[in-house]
């Protein structure tokens, strides 16, 4: 594990390398400027090719959300470990081609997050000692990954799980909800969704989308990822986020922006309902986007997704307050 230390004033940051399954993945551990951390938080990234800071260099989008969350939480007394995705522009490097191919899949996301959880504990053991609480926090698709990891029978005991803008349905259902956001005004959305449903059915069966259907505007994103990407989406779609969330034994905090155009706010309510009587809190901040920015008028779609600027501190405030109420040392 390599390490470079950065002084950020209210917190300290160590730039690390997460070595897992033939990959070297950029990672960072952010710590309070002084004192022992209140908790250790593993931040699990969402979909697409994000770097360690939560930027998307391939698409020139830099919301910086994971760096902001980590540093805000560390300034409030928490240790936060975050890591990049595997893929172009993220800084991740495959050092063993054969082994690295084994985790370029939906199950591979849980493998990597498990390794990151172990790396968090090891890094803290070197510099700060074990904290009183350990928390998983998954953003967007990463919320599903965190739910799956939290429910594995041999996972290290967790004190809490934070679902940040997590979906309540499979990824293909989320993409269907987004159809209207990426088509021009006046589009027949019923017809567009019917086209998407037809294409998604082929993907779920593991079949190629027929050439006559590939050209439909609502399938542009699904076709664009290619057959390998479609296989990943089909496997991801087969995971039931509500069922996974319902199985989490630890307390859960669900966080949602009210102006999220990627994972709509009703998903937070469905996840809350799925939890039943298990200990669960819901934090909805009405003004915020998927990346927890205050959305200016007239901005939508991918522009809203990639909006730069500071991540709203109400999210970190809510997470901090919730963690401090958790019993220590499950």
RORODO-422919 format. One record per residue (C-alpha): residue number from 0; z, y, x. Coordinates in steps of 0.05 Angstrom, whole numbers. Layout:
// RORODO-422919
<rec pos="NUM" up="Z" north="Y" east="X"/>
...
END
This chain:
// RORODO-422919
<rec pos="0" up="0" north="0" east="0"/>
<rec pos="1" up="-21" north="66" east="31"/>
<rec pos="2" up="17" north="130" east="15"/>
<rec pos="3" up="6" north="205" east="22"/>
<rec pos="4" up="61" north="253" east="-3"/>
<rec pos="5" up="47" north="319" east="-40"/>
<rec pos="6" up="100" north="371" east="-56"/>
<rec pos="7" up="87" north="401" east="-125"/>
<rec pos="8" up="150" north="443" east="-131"/>
<rec pos="9" up="184" north="414" east="-193"/>
<rec pos="10" up="163" north="344" east="-173"/>
<rec pos="11" up="139" north="303" east="-114"/>
<rec pos="12" up="77" north="259" east="-114"/>
<rec pos="13" up="57" north="200" east="-71"/>
<rec pos="14" up="-17" north="181" east="-70"/>
<rec pos="15" up="-21" north="105" east="-67"/>
<rec pos="16" up="-71" north="48" east="-69"/>
<rec pos="17" up="-62" north="-7" east="-121"/>
<rec pos="18" up="-89" north="-72" east="-92"/>
<rec pos="19" up="-105" north="-123" east="-146"/>
<rec pos="20" up="-156" north="-179" east="-155"/>
<rec pos="21" up="-204" north="-156" east="-101"/>
<rec pos="22" up="-198" north="-82" east="-119"/>
<rec pos="23" up="-168" north="-22" east="-84"/>
<rec pos="24" up="-152" north="27" east="-140"/>
<rec pos="25" up="-127" north="99" east="-130"/>
<rec pos="26" up="-57" north="108" east="-158"/>
<rec pos="27" up="-1" north="159" east="-155"/>
<rec pos="28" up="74" north="158" east="-163"/>
<rec pos="29" up="104" north="224" east="-186"/>
<rec pos="30" up="179" north="234" east="-177"/>
<rec pos="31" up="230" north="288" east="-195"/>
<rec pos="32" up="238" north="339" east="-139"/>
<rec pos="33" up="311" north="316" east="-131"/>
<rec pos="34" up="359" north="266" east="-160"/>
<rec pos="35" up="349" north="196" east="-187"/>
<rec pos="36" up="297" north="187" east="-242"/>
<rec pos="37" up="319" north="178" east="-314"/>
<rec pos="38" up="264" north="126" east="-324"/>
<rec pos="39" up="204" north="92" east="-293"/>
<rec pos="40" up="141" north="103" east="-334"/>
<rec pos="41" up="76" north="65" east="-325"/>
<rec pos="42" up="18" north="106" east="-353"/>
<rec pos="43" up="-39" north="60" east="-374"/>
<rec pos="44" up="-107" north="95" east="-379"/>
<rec pos="45" up="-154" north="93" east="-438"/>
<rec pos="46" up="-228" north="76" east="-443"/>
<rec pos="47" up="-286" north="101" east="-401"/>
<rec pos="48" up="-286" north="112" east="-326"/>
<rec pos="49" up="-226" north="156" east="-312"/>
<rec pos="50" up="-199" north="173" east="-243"/>
<rec pos="51" up="-126" north="174" east="-224"/>
<rec pos="52" up="-118" north="244" east="-254"/>
<rec pos="53" up="-150" north="228" east="-321"/>
<rec pos="54" up="-216" north="262" east="-305"/>
<rec pos="55" up="-285" north="232" east="-318"/>
<rec pos="56" up="-329" north="252" east="-259"/>
<rec pos="57" up="-390" north="212" east="-282"/>
<rec pos="58" up="-393" north="256" east="-344"/>
<rec pos="59" up="-368" north="320" east="-310"/>
<rec pos="60" up="-308" north="322" east="-357"/>
<rec pos="61" up="-240" north="341" east="-327"/>
<rec pos="62" up="-184" north="343" east="-378"/>
<rec pos="63" up="-136" north="322" east="-323"/>
<rec pos="64" up="-91" north="293" east="-376"/>
<rec pos="65" up="-57" north="237" east="-336"/>
<rec pos="66" up="-39" north="282" east="-278"/>
<rec pos="67" up="-12" north="334" east="-326"/>
<rec pos="68" up="30" north="284" east="-364"/>
<rec pos="69" up="57" north="252" east="-301"/>
<rec pos="70" up="77" north="318" east="-269"/>
<rec pos="71" up="107" north="346" east="-333"/>
<rec pos="72" up="148" north="283" east="-343"/>
<rec pos="73" up="171" north="282" east="-271"/>
<rec pos="74" up="193" north="355" east="-275"/>
<rec pos="75" up="236" north="330" east="-333"/>
<rec pos="76" up="268" north="276" east="-291"/>
<rec pos="77" up="223" north="215" east="-297"/>
<rec pos="78" up="184" north="173" east="-246"/>
<rec pos="79" up="112" north="162" east="-269"/>
<rec pos="80" up="60" north="114" east="-239"/>
<rec pos="81" up="-12" north="125" east="-259"/>
<rec pos="82" up="-77" north="93" east="-235"/>
<rec pos="83" up="-152" north="99" east="-240"/>
<rec pos="84" up="-199" north="54" east="-279"/>
<rec pos="85" up="-248" north="9" east="-243"/>
<rec pos="86" up="-318" north="38" east="-245"/>
<rec pos="87" up="-365" north="93" east="-221"/>
<rec pos="88" up="-334" north="159" east="-200"/>
<rec pos="89" up="-262" north="134" east="-204"/>
<rec pos="90" up="-251" north="121" east="-130"/>
<rec pos="91" up="-238" north="48" east="-142"/>
<rec pos="92" up="-269" north="1" east="-91"/>
<rec pos="93" up="-285" north="-73" east="-97"/>
<rec pos="94" up="-265" north="-103" east="-30"/>
<rec pos="95" up="-277" north="-176" east="-52"/>
<rec pos="96" up="-338" north="-180" east="-96"/>
<rec pos="97" up="-325" north="-250" east="-124"/>
<rec pos="98" up="-252" north="-237" east="-140"/>
<rec pos="99" up="-265" north="-167" east="-167"/>
<rec pos="100" up="-314" north="-194" east="-219"/>
<rec pos="101" up="-258" north="-234" east="-251"/>
<rec pos="102" up="-222" north="-172" east="-277"/>
<rec pos="103" up="-282" north="-132" east="-300"/>
<rec pos="104" up="-266" north="-154" east="-370"/>
<rec pos="105" up="-220" north="-139" east="-428"/>
<rec pos="106" up="-167" north="-190" east="-406"/>
<rec pos="107" up="-174" north="-160" east="-337"/>
<rec pos="108" up="-144" north="-95" east="-363"/>
<rec pos="109" up="-78" north="-130" east="-376"/>
<rec pos="110" up="-81" north="-163" east="-307"/>
<rec pos="111" up="-89" north="-95" east="-274"/>
<rec pos="112" up="-34" north="-63" east="-316"/>
<rec pos="113" up="14" north="-120" east="-299"/>
<rec pos="114" up="0" north="-109" east="-225"/>
<rec pos="115" up="11" north="-34" east="-234"/>
<rec pos="116" up="78" north="-47" east="-267"/>
<rec pos="117" up="98" north="-90" east="-207"/>
<rec pos="118" up="73" north="-36" east="-160"/>
<rec pos="119" up="114" north="17" east="-197"/>
<rec pos="120" up="177" north="-24" east="-187"/>
<rec pos="121" up="161" north="-38" east="-114"/>
<rec pos="122" up="146" north="36" east="-99"/>
<rec pos="123" up="211" north="59" east="-131"/>
<rec pos="124" up="249" north="6" east="-92"/>
<rec pos="125" up="224" north="38" east="-28"/>
<rec pos="126" up="242" north="110" east="-45"/>
<rec pos="127" up="287" north="119" east="-105"/>
<rec pos="128" up="319" north="54" east="-127"/>
<rec pos="129" up="314" north="21" east="-196"/>
<rec pos="130" up="318" north="71" east="-254"/>
<rec pos="131" up="361" north="58" east="-316"/>
<rec pos="132" up="300" north="50" east="-361"/>
<rec pos="133" up="229" north="23" east="-355"/>
<rec pos="134" up="176" north="48" east="-404"/>
<rec pos="135" up="103" north="31" east="-415"/>
<rec pos="136" up="59" north="88" east="-440"/>
<rec pos="137" up="-13" north="72" east="-458"/>
<rec pos="138" up="-65" north="124" east="-478"/>
<rec pos="139" up="-120" north="110" east="-529"/>
<rec pos="140" up="-149" north="41" east="-511"/>
<rec pos="141" up="-93" north="37" east="-460"/>
<rec pos="142" up="-44" north="36" east="-518"/>
<rec pos="143" up="-73" north="-31" east="-538"/>
<rec pos="144" up="-68" north="-55" east="-466"/>
<rec pos="145" up="4" north="-33" east="-463"/>
<rec pos="146" up="19" north="-68" east="-529"/>
<rec pos="147" up="-11" north="-133" east="-503"/>
<rec pos="148" up="26" north="-129" east="-437"/>
<rec pos="149" up="92" north="-113" east="-472"/>
<rec pos="150" up="86" north="-176" east="-514"/>
<rec pos="151" up="70" north="-225" east="-458"/>
<rec pos="152" up="126" north="-277" east="-455"/>
<rec pos="153" up="141" north="-267" east="-381"/>
<rec pos="154" up="134" north="-192" east="-375"/>
<rec pos="155" up="189" north="-154" east="-339"/>
<rec pos="156" up="239" north="-129" east="-391"/>
<rec pos="157" up="220" north="-62" east="-420"/>
<rec pos="158" up="264" north="-9" east="-451"/>
<rec pos="159" up="209" north="25" east="-491"/>
<rec pos="160" up="135" north="31" east="-504"/>
<rec pos="161" up="97" north="96" east="-519"/>
<rec pos="162" up="31" north="90" east="-557"/>
<rec pos="163" up="-8" north="154" east="-541"/>
<rec pos="164" up="-64" north="166" east="-591"/>
<rec pos="165" up="-72" north="91" east="-599"/>
<rec pos="166" up="-121" north="60" east="-648"/>
<rec pos="167" up="-100" north="16" east="-706"/>
<rec pos="168" up="-167" north="-21" east="-709"/>
<rec pos="169" up="-215" north="-51" east="-659"/>
<rec pos="170" up="-259" north="-8" east="-614"/>
<rec pos="171" up="-323" north="-21" east="-655"/>
<rec pos="172" up="-287" north="5" east="-716"/>
<rec pos="173" up="-266" north="67" east="-677"/>
<rec pos="174" up="-338" north="78" east="-655"/>
<rec pos="175" up="-360" north="72" east="-727"/>
<rec pos="176" up="-312" north="127" east="-747"/>
<rec pos="177" up="-342" north="171" east="-693"/>
<rec pos="178" up="-414" north="164" east="-716"/>
<rec pos="179" up="-415" north="230" east="-753"/>
<rec pos="180" up="-389" north="270" east="-693"/>
<rec pos="181" up="-450" north="255" east="-650"/>
<rec pos="182" up="-507" north="262" east="-700"/>
<rec pos="183" up="-541" north="327" east="-721"/>
<rec pos="184" up="-523" north="363" east="-786"/>
<rec pos="185" up="-559" north="336" east="-846"/>
<rec pos="186" up="-559" north="264" east="-821"/>
<rec pos="187" up="-552" north="211" east="-876"/>
<rec pos="188" up="-484" north="184" east="-852"/>
<rec pos="189" up="-484" north="126" east="-900"/>
<rec pos="190" up="-550" north="101" east="-871"/>
<rec pos="191" up="-526" north="116" east="-800"/>
<rec pos="192" up="-462" north="75" east="-810"/>
<rec pos="193" up="-503" north="18" east="-841"/>
<rec pos="194" up="-546" north="18" east="-778"/>
<rec pos="195" up="-483" north="17" east="-735"/>
<rec pos="196" up="-453" north="-40" east="-775"/>
<rec pos="197" up="-516" north="-81" east="-766"/>
<rec pos="198" up="-516" north="-69" east="-691"/>
<rec pos="199" up="-441" north="-82" east="-684"/>
<rec pos="200" up="-450" north="-149" east="-720"/>
<rec pos="201" up="-497" north="-172" east="-665"/>
<rec pos="202" up="-447" north="-148" east="-611"/>
<rec pos="203" up="-390" north="-185" east="-644"/>
<rec pos="204" up="-431" north="-249" east="-644"/>
<rec pos="205" up="-450" north="-240" east="-571"/>
<rec pos="206" up="-523" north="-230" east="-588"/>
<rec pos="207" up="-572" north="-177" east="-564"/>
<rec pos="208" up="-586" north="-120" east="-612"/>
<rec pos="209" up="-658" north="-128" east="-635"/>
<rec pos="210" up="-709" north="-77" east="-608"/>
<rec pos="211" up="-723" north="-50" east="-677"/>
<rec pos="212" up="-649" north="-33" east="-686"/>
<rec pos="213" up="-636" north="-8" east="-615"/>
<rec pos="214" up="-672" north="57" east="-628"/>
<rec pos="215" up="-626" north="78" east="-685"/>
<rec pos="216" up="-589" north="143" east="-667"/>
<rec pos="217" up="-521" north="116" east="-689"/>
<rec pos="218" up="-528" north="58" east="-639"/>
<rec pos="219" up="-543" north="102" east="-579"/>
<rec pos="220" up="-473" north="93" east="-548"/>
<rec pos="221" up="-470" north="19" east="-562"/>
<rec pos="222" up="-539" north="6" east="-533"/>
<rec pos="223" up="-525" north="51" east="-474"/>
<rec pos="224" up="-469" north="7" east="-446"/>
<rec pos="225" up="-517" north="-53" east="-438"/>
<rec pos="226" up="-502" north="-126" east="-450"/>
<rec pos="227" up="-443" north="-128" east="-402"/>
<rec pos="228" up="-411" north="-68" east="-435"/>
<rec pos="229" up="-424" north="-98" east="-503"/>
<rec pos="230" up="-388" north="-162" east="-483"/>
<rec pos="231" up="-328" north="-120" east="-461"/>
<rec pos="232" up="-328" north="-82" east="-527"/>
<rec pos="233" up="-332" north="-147" east="-567"/>
<rec pos="234" up="-272" north="-176" east="-531"/>
<rec pos="235" up="-233" north="-111" east="-539"/>
<rec pos="236" up="-252" north="-107" east="-612"/>
<rec pos="237" up="-224" north="-177" east="-624"/>
<rec pos="238" up="-154" north="-152" east="-606"/>
<rec pos="239" up="-115" north="-128" east="-667"/>
<rec pos="240" up="-76" north="-65" east="-646"/>
<rec pos="241" up="-30" north="-67" east="-707"/>
<rec pos="242" up="-13" north="-140" east="-696"/>
<rec pos="243" up="2" north="-127" east="-623"/>
<rec pos="244" up="45" north="-66" east="-638"/>
<rec pos="245" up="83" north="-105" east="-691"/>
<rec pos="246" up="103" north="-157" east="-639"/>
<rec pos="247" up="133" north="-107" east="-589"/>
<rec pos="248" up="208" north="-121" east="-586"/>
<rec pos="249" up="226" north="-57" east="-550"/>
<rec pos="250" up="231" north="11" east="-586"/>
<rec pos="251" up="164" north="46" east="-595"/>
<rec pos="252" up="144" north="119" east="-597"/>
<rec pos="253" up="77" north="135" east="-629"/>
<rec pos="254" up="46" north="201" east="-607"/>
<rec pos="255" up="-14" north="232" east="-641"/>
<rec pos="256" up="-53" north="297" east="-641"/>
<rec pos="257" up="-71" north="324" east="-710"/>
<rec pos="258" up="-140" north="348" east="-686"/>
<rec pos="259" up="-159" north="284" east="-649"/>
<rec pos="260" up="-232" north="271" east="-662"/>
<rec pos="261" up="-233" north="206" east="-621"/>
<rec pos="262" up="-176" north="167" east="-653"/>
<rec pos="263" up="-163" north="199" east="-720"/>
<rec pos="264" up="-92" north="215" east="-741"/>
<rec pos="265" up="-88" north="162" east="-796"/>
<rec pos="266" up="-85" north="109" east="-741"/>
<rec pos="267" up="-16" north="133" east="-721"/>
<rec pos="268" up="9" north="123" east="-792"/>
<rec pos="269" up="-21" north="53" east="-795"/>
<rec pos="270" up="12" north="34" east="-729"/>
<rec pos="271" up="78" north="61" east="-755"/>
<rec pos="272" up="71" north="19" east="-818"/>
<rec pos="273" up="54" north="-43" east="-777"/>
<rec pos="274" up="120" north="-37" east="-740"/>
<rec pos="275" up="159" north="-49" east="-803"/>
<rec pos="276" up="234" north="-47" east="-791"/>
<rec pos="277" up="229" north="-49" east="-715"/>
<rec pos="278" up="255" north="14" east="-681"/>
<rec pos="279" up="198" north="64" east="-682"/>
<rec pos="280" up="190" north="140" east="-680"/>
<rec pos="281" up="127" north="180" east="-696"/>
<rec pos="282" up="109" north="246" east="-662"/>
<rec pos="283" up="49" north="283" east="-691"/>
<rec pos="284" up="31" north="351" east="-661"/>
<rec pos="285" up="-18" north="381" east="-711"/>
<rec pos="286" up="-58" north="427" east="-665"/>
<rec pos="287" up="-73" north="377" east="-609"/>
<rec pos="288" up="-135" north="337" east="-590"/>
<rec pos="289" up="-142" north="267" east="-561"/>
<rec pos="290" up="-125" north="296" east="-493"/>
<rec pos="291" up="-68" north="338" east="-520"/>
<rec pos="292" up="-102" north="406" east="-514"/>
<rec pos="293" up="-99" north="460" east="-567"/>
<rec pos="294" up="-169" north="459" east="-595"/>
<rec pos="295" up="-205" north="526" east="-600"/>
<rec pos="296" up="-247" north="538" east="-663"/>
<rec pos="297" up="-319" north="516" east="-660"/>
<rec pos="298" up="-309" north="460" east="-609"/>
<rec pos="299" up="-318" north="387" east="-627"/>
<rec pos="300" up="-345" north="320" east="-602"/>
<rec pos="301" up="-349" north="307" east="-528"/>
<rec pos="302" up="-335" north="381" east="-512"/>
<rec pos="303" up="-267" north="373" east="-547"/>
<rec pos="304" up="-255" north="307" east="-511"/>
<rec pos="305" up="-266" north="337" east="-442"/>
<rec pos="306" up="-234" north="405" east="-455"/>
<rec pos="307" up="-201" north="429" east="-390"/>
<rec pos="308" up="-136" north="467" east="-386"/>
<rec pos="309" up="-63" north="448" east="-386"/>
<rec pos="310" up="-40" north="390" east="-428"/>
<rec pos="311" up="7" north="415" east="-483"/>
<rec pos="312" up="80" north="406" east="-461"/>
<rec pos="313" up="104" north="386" east="-531"/>
<rec pos="314" up="79" north="315" east="-516"/>
<rec pos="315" up="121" north="309" east="-452"/>
<rec pos="316" up="180" north="343" east="-486"/>
<rec pos="317" up="177" north="291" east="-542"/>
<rec pos="318" up="171" north="232" east="-495"/>
<rec pos="319" up="228" north="258" east="-452"/>
<rec pos="320" up="274" north="268" east="-511"/>
<rec pos="321" up="258" north="199" east="-539"/>
<rec pos="322" up="269" north="163" east="-472"/>
<rec pos="323" up="337" north="196" east="-463"/>
<rec pos="324" up="360" north="166" east="-529"/>
<rec pos="325" up="341" north="95" east="-508"/>
<rec pos="326" up="395" north="46" east="-487"/>
<rec pos="327" up="390" north="33" east="-412"/>
<rec pos="328" up="376" north="-33" east="-378"/>
<rec pos="329" up="344" north="-83" east="-426"/>
END
